[in-house]
Amino acid sequence: MERREFLTTRWSLVEAAGGTDGERARAALAELCADYWYPLYAYVRRRGVDAEHAQDVDQGFFADLFERGDLGRLTRGAGRFRGFLKVAVRNHLANLRDRERAAKRGGGRVRLAVDLDGAAERYAREPAGDEEPERAFDRLWALELLDRCVVELEGEYAASGRGAVFAELRGALTGGDEGLDYAAVAGRLSTSEG
């Protein structure tokens, strides 16, 4: 199995999203959106925007980012991509408020494959409190990244014929199975506890 370095920002994806190959750029932007959409949604909500308007803000933000070519001007080593996104969405919000209008979903712009309907419900399950929008964004981004890693790992296990192993151990990876009986799991998998 090839060992891959785990990077927090996939700069090759950012560069592709900012590139001139329209189809490749749209696909890369869609992947970036999948990674960052919900943390940005929660960030916008924590900055006082209601649920429906927050969806419009995020949709318009990514479309503007793509249409203006902002991603093409980013370079590795110039700072964190997450930091860029937070500043850029904060500026986007300020511009929206200045113009007193919100971008409508769609409208001939790039369509994003994100869960708009579930976002408000998911946000309602977030812990209440005075968490700063920046901190909430970083926390939610990390959780999204971890979820994607678990899904990718599950796919790798399934592809190698070890799906049952992953299914048994998934709770140990995600912390959802505190009372995991390793001896019983090892017995079900016909292997040693180690």
C-alpha positions as CSV (number, residue, x, y, z in Angstrom):
1,M,0.0,0.0,0.0
2,E,1.3,3.4,-1.0
3,R,2.0,5.7,2.0
4,R,0.6,9.2,1.5
5,E,1.5,12.3,3.5
6,F,-1.5,13.8,5.3
7,L,-1.7,17.5,4.5
8,T,-4.3,19.9,6.0
9,T,-4.7,21.8,2.7
10,R,-4.5,20.1,-0.6
11,W,-2.8,22.8,-2.5
12,S,-2.9,20.9,-5.8
13,L,-6.7,21.0,-5.5
14,V,-6.6,24.8,-4.7
15,E,-4.4,25.3,-7.7
16,A,-6.6,23.2,-10.0
17,A,-9.7,25.2,-8.8
18,G,-7.9,28.4,-9.7
19,G,-6.6,27.0,-13.0
20,T,-7.7,27.8,-16.6
21,D,-9.0,24.3,-17.4
22,G,-12.7,25.0,-16.9
23,E,-13.9,21.5,-16.4
24,R,-11.0,20.5,-14.1
25,A,-11.4,23.8,-12.2
26,R,-15.1,23.2,-11.6
27,A,-14.5,19.7,-10.4
28,A,-11.7,20.9,-8.0
29,L,-13.9,23.7,-6.8
30,A,-16.7,21.2,-6.1
31,E,-14.3,19.1,-4.0
32,L,-13.1,22.2,-2.1
33,C,-16.7,23.2,-1.5
34,A,-17.5,19.7,-0.1
35,D,-14.5,20.1,2.3
36,Y,-15.2,23.7,3.4
37,W,-18.9,24.4,2.8
38,Y,-20.3,23.4,6.2
39,P,-17.6,25.0,8.3
40,L,-18.1,28.2,6.3
41,Y,-21.9,27.9,6.8
42,A,-21.5,27.6,10.5
43,Y,-19.0,30.6,10.5
44,V,-21.5,32.7,8.6
45,R,-24.3,31.6,11.0
46,R,-22.2,32.6,14.0
47,R,-21.7,36.0,12.5
48,G,-25.4,36.5,12.9
49,V,-26.8,35.4,9.5
50,D,-30.1,33.4,9.5
51,A,-30.2,29.8,8.1
52,E,-31.7,30.5,4.7
53,H,-29.6,33.6,4.1
54,A,-26.4,31.7,5.2
55,Q,-27.0,29.2,2.4
56,D,-27.2,32.1,-0.1
57,V,-24.1,33.6,1.3
58,D,-22.1,30.4,1.1
59,Q,-23.4,29.6,-2.4
60,G,-22.6,33.1,-3.6
61,F,-19.2,33.2,-1.9
62,F,-18.0,30.1,-3.7
63,A,-19.5,31.2,-7.0
64,D,-17.8,34.6,-6.7
65,L,-14.5,33.1,-5.6
66,F,-14.6,30.9,-8.8
67,E,-15.8,33.7,-11.2
68,R,-13.3,36.3,-10.0
69,G,-10.4,33.9,-10.2
70,D,-9.3,34.5,-6.6
71,L,-8.1,30.9,-6.2
72,G,-5.7,31.4,-9.2
73,R,-3.9,34.2,-7.3
74,L,-3.1,32.0,-4.2
75,T,0.3,30.5,-3.7
76,R,1.6,27.9,-1.4
77,G,3.5,29.2,1.6
78,A,1.7,32.6,1.5
79,G,-0.5,31.6,4.4
80,R,-3.1,29.1,5.4
81,F,-6.0,28.5,3.0
82,R,-8.4,28.4,5.9
83,G,-7.3,31.8,7.0
84,F,-7.8,33.1,3.4
85,L,-11.3,31.6,3.4
86,K,-12.3,33.2,6.7
87,V,-11.1,36.7,5.6
88,A,-12.6,36.3,2.1
89,V,-16.0,35.2,3.5
90,R,-15.9,38.0,6.1
91,N,-15.3,40.5,3.2
92,H,-18.0,38.9,1.2
93,L,-20.5,39.4,4.0
94,A,-19.5,43.0,4.4
95,N,-20.0,43.5,0.6
96,L,-23.4,41.9,0.8
97,R,-24.5,44.0,3.7
98,D,-23.2,47.1,2.0
99,R,-25.2,46.4,-1.1
100,E,-28.2,45.2,1.0
101,R,-28.9,42.3,-1.2
102,A,-28.2,38.6,-1.1
103,A,-27.1,36.3,-3.9
104,K,-29.9,34.0,-5.0
105,R,-29.1,30.3,-5.0
106,G,-28.1,29.1,-8.5
107,G,-29.0,31.9,-11.0
108,G,-26.7,30.6,-13.7
109,R,-23.8,30.3,-11.4
110,V,-21.8,27.3,-10.5
111,R,-24.0,24.8,-8.8
112,L,-22.6,23.2,-5.7
113,A,-23.3,19.7,-4.5
114,V,-23.9,20.5,-0.8
115,D,-26.6,19.6,1.6
116,L,-28.5,22.8,1.8
117,D,-31.6,21.3,3.4
118,G,-29.7,19.6,6.2
119,A,-27.5,22.5,7.1
120,A,-30.0,24.4,9.3
121,E,-30.9,21.2,11.1
122,R,-27.3,20.3,11.6
123,Y,-26.5,23.8,12.8
124,A,-29.3,23.5,15.4
125,R,-27.5,20.4,16.8
126,E,-24.3,22.4,17.3
127,P,-23.5,23.2,21.0
128,A,-25.0,26.5,22.1
129,G,-22.6,29.0,23.5
130,D,-20.4,31.9,22.7
131,E,-17.8,30.1,20.6
132,E,-16.1,32.6,18.3
133,P,-17.0,32.2,14.6
134,E,-13.3,31.6,13.8
135,R,-12.9,28.9,16.4
136,A,-16.1,27.2,15.3
137,F,-14.9,27.3,11.7
138,D,-11.6,25.6,12.6
139,R,-13.3,23.0,14.8
140,L,-16.0,22.1,12.2
141,W,-13.4,22.1,9.4
142,A,-11.3,19.6,11.4
143,L,-14.4,17.4,12.0
144,E,-15.3,17.5,8.3
145,L,-11.8,16.4,7.4
146,L,-11.8,13.6,9.9
147,D,-15.2,12.4,8.6
148,R,-13.8,12.3,5.0
149,C,-10.8,10.4,6.2
150,V,-12.9,7.8,7.9
151,V,-15.0,7.4,4.7
152,E,-11.9,7.1,2.6
153,L,-10.4,4.5,5.0
154,E,-13.6,2.6,4.9
155,G,-13.5,2.5,1.1
156,E,-9.9,1.3,1.2
157,Y,-10.8,-1.5,3.6
158,A,-13.8,-2.5,1.5
159,A,-11.7,-2.5,-1.7
160,S,-9.2,-4.8,-0.1
161,G,-11.8,-7.3,1.1
162,R,-11.5,-6.2,4.8
163,G,-14.8,-4.4,5.1
164,A,-15.8,-6.6,8.1
165,V,-12.6,-5.6,10.0
166,F,-13.4,-1.9,9.4
167,A,-17.0,-2.3,10.5
168,E,-15.9,-3.9,13.7
169,L,-13.3,-1.3,14.5
170,R,-15.0,1.8,13.3
171,G,-16.2,2.8,16.8
172,A,-12.7,2.6,18.1
173,L,-11.5,5.1,15.4
174,T,-14.3,7.6,15.9
175,G,-14.5,7.4,19.7
176,G,-18.1,6.2,19.5
177,D,-17.5,2.9,21.1
178,E,-15.9,3.5,24.5
179,G,-16.8,0.0,25.8
180,L,-15.3,-1.8,22.8
181,D,-14.5,-5.4,23.9
182,Y,-11.3,-6.1,21.9
183,A,-11.2,-9.8,22.9
184,A,-14.8,-10.2,21.5
185,V,-14.0,-8.3,18.4
186,A,-10.8,-10.4,17.9
187,G,-12.9,-13.6,18.3
188,R,-15.4,-12.5,15.7
189,L,-12.6,-11.7,13.3
190,S,-10.7,-14.9,14.1
191,T,-7.6,-13.0,15.0
192,S,-5.6,-12.1,18.1
193,E,-6.5,-9.2,20.3
194,G,-3.2,-7.4,19.4
